[in-house]
Amino acid sequence: ASLLLDPTRMCLIGDYKKLDVSFPEMKILEAFAETRNQILSHDEIARIMGLNITFYDPRALEKSISRLRGKIKGMYGTNAIQSIRGHGYRLVRGLISTA
């Protein structure tokens, strides 16, 4: 299933379904779509979300990713974001493109 990220409407579109995402979630998905299967570290994701990378709570970041993962899985039935233990996260290859 290929999903389309629409930054102007802040939503993910696929399977004739639209999933609204928050601004930080949209920024994360945009970064994943642009990096094309590369791993984004926790610090890179924190920077994208606008968090202070010196003082952010890694558990809060993991919770944000987990929540986003759950929203996508609930709507489209797919695990879009993979955990790379000790490194960060990456998007499943070719799953999300930007409008």
Long-range contacts (C-beta under 8 A, 24 or more apart in sequence): 1-76, 1-77, 1-78, 1-95, 2-94, 2-95, 2-96, 2-97, 3-72, 3-76, 3-80, 3-95, 3-96, 3-97, 4-96, 4-97, 4-98, 4-99, 5-29, 5-30, 5-33, 5-96, 5-97, 5-98, 5-99, 6-99, 7-98, 7-99, 8-99, 12-72, 12-75, 12-76, 12-96, 14-76, 15-76, 17-75, 17-76, 19-71, 19-72, 19-75, 19-76, 21-68, 21-71, 24-49, 24-50, 24-64, 25-64, 25-68, 25-71, 28-64, 28-65, 28-68, 29-68, 29-91, 29-96, 30-98, 32-81, 32-89, 32-90, 32-91, 32-96, 33-91, 33-96, 33-97, 33-98, 34-98, 35-90, 35-91, 36-93, 37-90, 37-91, 37-93, 38-90, 39-84, 39-87, 39-88, 39-89, 39-90, 40-88, 40-89, 40-90, 41-87, 41-88, 42-88, 44-88, 45-88, 45-89, 65-89
